[in-house]
Amino acid sequence: MGSAHGGLLLLYALIAIAALILLIARYKVYPFLVLIVVSLLLGLAAGMPAGQIVKSFEAGNGGTLGHIAVVVGLGTMLGKMMAESGGAEQIATTLIRWFGEKHIHWAMMFVAIIVGLPVFFEVGFVLLIPIAFNVAKRTGKSLLLIGLPMVAGLSVVHGLIPPHPAAMLAVQAYGADIGKTIAYGLIVGIPTAIVAGPLFALLVHRQVKLPENNPLAAQFVESAEHAAAHRRELPGFGITLFTILLPVILMLVGSWADLVFAPKSVPNDLLRFVGNSDVALLIAVLVSFWTFGAQRGFTREQIQKFCGDCLAPIAGITLIVGAGGGFGGVLRDSGVSQQIVAVATQSHLSPLLFGWFVAALIRLATGSATVAMTTACGIVAPIAKAGAIHVQPELLVLATGSGSLIFSHVNDGGFWLIKEYFGMTVGQTFKTWSLCETIISLLGLGLTFALAAVF
């Protein structure tokens, strides 16, 4: 078998992505399996040597998981400690007090941006939804008005702002500066979250009426009242905020090492070490064992159990993300990526638009924003490095991130999570959540272009 010709390669890649969508969305085959099978078949169709196909897949899979498995595991532990200690509830009550019931939808967006930083979208959602249910019950407002700003905040952080695992991957792939990316990410992300969250929620919650009784909400709200009777005191707001933001602070400090100490000096190396996302999260988790654990009267056994329990639900996400990286590996090694690079270079697409476009296609195909970012980075990074058109790598991270958030639909785990928890129909979920994601994606791209014009 010779290797396939350029135009054919692109056709095979399109067929592969179409097959992914069909098998996952229509026939409900588990994405992890579909990604493996489609990757292997694409390799064979492209004429890669049989032994090489599996190697490419494993290398792509390993390269992605090597970093992300650690970040996901540690981020989830940190989130679990916050939930169990009552830190999440402390944040909710404090915000209601500060913002007042009238502006609570703004508070939910800010809380999601803060809490969403170290954890995956799904994890952040599961952490915050009890807060949303409780706030909705206490204020008597529609769950949409409170929940949509929350998911918008989580989603923006997921796609645009390191140290979120998805954004971190893009930072590494493009060789971007993490401090700059955080700064640009906030400049683009906060206005985007405001439009897609509180403002969009104010419009849409009048059109979409949720059912009166939500069995899931009842469970969280009841249990909260029940818990109030047997309540240990909540951790303080300050200490909760400090613990959650610790990894962000450490990463920022790491990225500023050169400003404080001479490069290659011991203190500089130490700051960089502590600012590494894995190390920063590890430190935060260990600190949380004290602030959220021992200080709240949990025993070592209980803390161990929390850590063990919270890892089971994320195993599936982690495997699927790894397989997405494997698919990216086969796309690269089969020559598909090079073909796409060639087409992009000939069409003189701006790298920002190209990064957005590739991520958007993969997001629509696989449903996962993280897989979209991972795979798109693998395809776009070579073009950016070839440097026909110069573009700041930090802005490329934001453009790719924005693309990875477009129109969430039936192949996205987040879509079903939100549908079930909010008690919506599929149609209502499209009108609210899918539209919210699309606003984020397009506005994020627009603001990234605006930044590119300024810097």
Sequence and secondary structure as in RCSB ss.txt:
>XXXX:A:sequence
MGSAHGGLLLLYALIAIAALILLIARYKVYPFLVLIVVSLLLGLAAGMPAGQIVKSFEAGNGGTLGHIAVVVGLG
TMLGKMMAESGGAEQIATTLIRWFGEKHIHWAMMFVAIIVGLPVFFEVGFVLLIPIAFNVAKRTGKSLLLIGLPM
VAGLSVVHGLIPPHPAAMLAVQAYGADIGKTIAYGLIVGIPTAIVAGPLFALLVHRQVKLPENNPLAAQFVESAE
HAAAHRRELPGFGITLFTILLPVILMLVGSWADLVFAPKSVPNDLLRFVGNSDVALLIAVLVSFWTFGAQRGFTR
EQIQKFCGDCLAPIAGITLIVGAGGGFGGVLRDSGVSQQIVAVATQSHLSPLLFGWFVAALIRLATGSATVAMTT
ACGIVAPIAKAGAIHVQPELLVLATGSGSLIFSHVNDGGFWLIKEYFGMTVGQTFKTWSLCETIISLLGLGLTFA
LAAVF
>XXXX:A:secstr
     HHHHHHHHHHHHHHHHIIIIIS   HHHHHHHHHHHHHHHTT  HHHHHHHHHHHHHHHHHHHHHHHHHH
HHHHHHHHHHTHHHHHHHHHHHHHTGGGHHHHHHHHHHHHHTTS HHHHHHHHHHHHHHHHHHHT  HHHHHHHH
HHHHHHHHHH TTSHHHHHHHHHHT  HHHHHHHHHHHHHHHHHIIIIIHHHHHHHH    S  HHHHHHHHHHH
HHHHT      HHHHHHHHHHHHHHHHHHHTHHHHS TTSHHHHHHHHHHSHHHHHHHHHHHHIIIIIGGGT  H
HHHHHHHHHHHHHHHHHHHHHHHHHHHHHHHHHTTHHHHHHHHHHHHT  HHHHHHHHHHHHHHHH  HHHHHHH
HHHHHHHHHHHTSS   HHHHHHHHHHHTTS   TT HHHHHHHHHHT  HHHHIIIIIHHHHHHHHHHHHHHHH
HHHH 
